[in-house]
Amino acid sequence: MNGAERVHVSLSELRTAASRALHGAGAPAGTERDGARSAVWLESRGLRGAAALVSELGAAAVAGNRPPSFADNRVDLAGGPVLTWGSTLIETAMLAAGTAILLAGCRTPRVLLPEAVTQAGHGWSFRLEAGGGCEALVAAGETTLDRSFAELDAADVLLIAAEGPPPTALPPAPPRSRLATPELESRHAASLARGLRLGTDDWRSIREAAARILVPATERSRSRGAGAEVDDNA
């Protein structure tokens, strides 16, 4: 098998495996569920959530799961995982509303989109910018992002600006080379109907990480549901 081959996976199957994988990688208690939700949100909209998750698992293995360090309007991620800290980072931008915060050493910036979209539903708007026009704009009911932002795997510095509520009107995005809410939600609906097609290498890495928290089953533990395979939908 190679990375070009695909495997069919349901959204709930990916969510379960992602949560276990993040837990096995040492994600702080509770954050693994947020990280898994974000991975599924991205993957179901064609934004490479499984690949982002694998990258984050690699970052956790190298840098550990230490929290970001904060100083004034700068947040140093030091190349560590971002996926499990998405809520904290977006909330930090909200607390600094009106003043942009800078994330240094940010891996896979797109993993911040799900939490930004959630908060936009409460009247907030966000701009995530990696420079050179590589940005994402999120407001209530509308998300637009450069395709280059969707493909970005690391940013030396990522700017996050938050405004609201009430929501601030964001400048209209030119249609060329942009992804917007209608296309993203169309992709999500298709994923719900047909499931996901993940790269076999990504899925193998996620399953292997998830398996680290599984223990050998005994007769007693089987009666309580222990020793289950990662594939809950098999």
Sequence and secondary structure as in RCSB ss.txt:
>XXXX:A:sequence
MNGAERVHVSLSELRTAASRALHGAGAPAGTERDGARSAVWLESRGLRGAAALVSELGAAAVAGNRPPSFADNRV
DLAGGPVLTWGSTLIETAMLAAGTAILLAGCRTPRVLLPEAVTQAGHGWSFRLEAGGGCEALVAAGETTLDRSFA
ELDAADVLLIAAEGPPPTALPPAPPRSRLATPELESRHAASLARGLRLGTDDWRSIREAAARILVPATERSRSRG
AGAEVDDNA
>XXXX:A:secstr
  TT EEEE HHHHHHHHHHHHHHTT  TTHHHHHHHHHHHHHTTTS HHHHHHHHHHHHHHHTT   EEETTEE
E TT   GGGHHHHHHHHHHTTTS EEEEEEE GGGGHHHHHHHHTTT EEEEE STT EEEEETTEEEEEHHHH
H  EEEEEEEEEE SS        STTEEEHHHHHHHHHHHHHH EEEEHHHHHHHHHHHHTT     HHHHHTT
TT  S TT 
